[in-house]
Amino acid sequence: MSVLFDEPGPRARRRIRIATVLGVLAAVALVALAIRQFAANGQLAYERWQPYATWPMWRYLLDGLWSTALAAVVAAALSMALGLLLAIGRLSERRWVRAPSAAYVEVVRVIPALLLVYVVLFALPKYGLDLPLFWKLVVPLTVSNSAAFAEIFRAGILSVERGQTEAGLAVGLTRGRTMRMIVLPQAARRVLPSIVSQSVGLLKDTSLGFVVSYGELLYSGKVLAAYNGLVIQTYVVVALIYLVVNASLSKLARVLEQRSSVRA
């Protein structure tokens, strides 16, 4: 059972199935049209794809994928830590803690990550804060995704039965220890699929490293395409790499959600 939204009813599920079928048909039609155009313009010729059967090309792209993964892992770790603090802050009984936490989450949630990248890239250096290239990508991603993780953790905490907290207080635990030892472990298990799903979105956001010239996968593809002149082939390969990685993480999220439903 998801803690973030209600289970769709029969009509909603039927509409979802119809929309899915229509979306798949539209995607198949677009792919078929693209392949036809590629063939008509010689983009499917063997010699244009042969370079991507060599190790040097893949090594360069895999270096970019490693940079993408590094930025995503660091940003995810920082986002989760900050998001957890914000979630606890929003649930605090102290207004001076609850109000700023809520304001941060509500404001940051509506700001595009790209705008935050521009702030770090152009605005902060004017005030003497010029971050290293890696952090010009990680900091805006952390700020942006921390608000989303905060809502995920808050939903998980609220899903834990109030009796769990009362039981912890009854045996002499402080409210902080009750949260840390009883509530948070249960909440984390319940929202784990949502955490993985949000991490998939964060991984996609690392493509904004293109803006700051950080050597992630998309930027590496741009450099490689400029070098070998195989623009379409390069970006198709990059897209396939993103597809494999994100599909694998999405599959993991579905498996975790199914296991959570069985345990519940």
Secondary structure, DSSP 8 states (H G I E B T S, - for coil): --SSS----HHHHHHHHHHHHHHHHHHHHHHHHHHHHHHHTTTT-HHHHGGGGSHHHHHHHHHHHHHHHHHHHHHHHHHHHHHHHHHHHHT-S-HHHHHHHHHHHHHHTTS-HHHHHHIIIIIHHHTT----HHHHHHHHHHHHHHHHHHHHHHHHHHHS-HHHHHHHHHTT--HHHHIIIIIHHHHHHHHHHHHHHHHHHHHHHGGGHHHHT--SHHHHHHHHHHHHS-HHHHHHHHHHHHHHHHHHHHHHHHHHHHHHHHH-
